[in-house]
């Protein structure tokens, strides 16, 4: 075998590997934004669920049908979640508390969740999803996740990874109010 044939094959192999790697990176760049979107999709009905709140009472999402609902998934170990919960509370205060708000804690320890709720002085109910079944139902991949659900139970807006600013949430709530 000639040395030049071997070098040419090596260059061709390296080029093919580089092209394959570039295609994989490009495919990842196109697919990754799809993976960061929260489920359910905008315009889809929010899946119903039942969870216990911190006082032990069952809360069912469908019981809030007819109300605008702000649903926030969070955990005590998530830094931005604290700001997200405060933002929701502030937006509810600005709107007169008319919309319903539910926080869904993905903490496995209800004491930690209750401690964070108490430290923030949250006024809206916190539901406990220690088994994270509702988190899986909603395909929660990033925290915090805040969903705005209209009176018919349809998801109208979602924010993942970052807290929604209270002024933006207040504006969105006013848009959905009669």
C-alpha positions, -999 to 999 in steps of 0.1 A, spaced: 0 0 0 13 34 -10 18 60 18 -2 86 -1 -32 62 -4 -31 56 34 -29 94 41 -58 101 17 -79 75 33 -71 89 68 -81 124 57 -113 111 41 -121 92 73 -114 123 94 -136 144 72 -165 119 74 -162 118 112 -162 156 113 -193 158 91 -211 133 112 -202 152 144 -213 185 128 -246 169 118 -252 156 153 -244 190 168 -268 207 143 -295 181 150 -291 187 188 -293 225 183 -326 221 164 -341 195 188 -329 209 222 -353 239 221 -381 215 216 -370 196 247 -370 227 269 -407 235 262 -430 227 290 -457 201 285 -486 203 279 -484 224 247 -499 258 246 -536 256 236 -539 220 250 -561 212 279 -542 209 312 -543 174 325 -564 169 356 -548 157 388 -554 153 426 -528 161 452 -529 168 489 -522 203 501 -500 210 532 -530 207 555 -538 172 541 -569 182 520 -572 168 485 -571 195 458 -582 186 422 -572 209 393 -606 205 377 -623 220 407 -609 253 396 -626 251 362 -642 285 356 -613 303 372 -580 314 357 -553 293 374 -516 299 378 -499 266 383 -463 266 395 -440 236 399 -412 241 423 -388 225 448 -370 239 479 -336 231 464 -343 252 433 -329 287 437 -350 304 410 -382 287 424 -382 310 454 -383 341 431 -410 324 409 -433 318 440 -428 353 452 -436 367 417 -468 347 415 -479 359 450 -471 395 440 -491 391 407 -521 377 426 -519 406 450 -519 431 421 -549 414 406 -569 414 438 -564 376 443 -592 368 418 -573 341 399 -565 309 416 -529 299 422 -515 265 430 -480 256 438 -469 220 433 -439 211 454 -418 183 439 -399 179 473 -399 144 487 -400 159 522 -432 178 530 -415 194 560 -390 211 537 -418 223 514 -438 236 543 -408 254 557 -402 272 524 -439 282 521 -438 296 556 -405 315 550 -420 331 519 -454 337 535 -472 323 505 -509 329 504 -518 303 478 -522 266 484 -491 243 480 -497 208 468 -474 180 476 -461 158 447 -435 138 467 -438 109 442 -435 134 413 -464 117 394 -479 150 385 -445 163 376 -442 134 351 -477 140 339 -468 176 330 -434 165 317 -416 189 341 -380 189 330 -369 223 343 -378 242 375 -395 265 381 -423 258 357 -453 282 357 -484 276 336 -512 300 330 -545 281 325 -577 298 313 -612 293 326 -618 264 303 -587 245 315 -566 253 285 -529 262 289 -524 298 275 -488 305 286 -458 287 301 -425 298 316 -398 273 323 -364 277 340 -369 314 349 -394 331 371 -421 350 352 -419 387 362 -449 397 383 -458 426 360 -458 402 330 -480 377 348 -503 405 360 -508 417 324 -515 381 312 -540 376 340 -558 408 330 -560 396 294 -578 364 306 -601 382 330 -636 392 318 
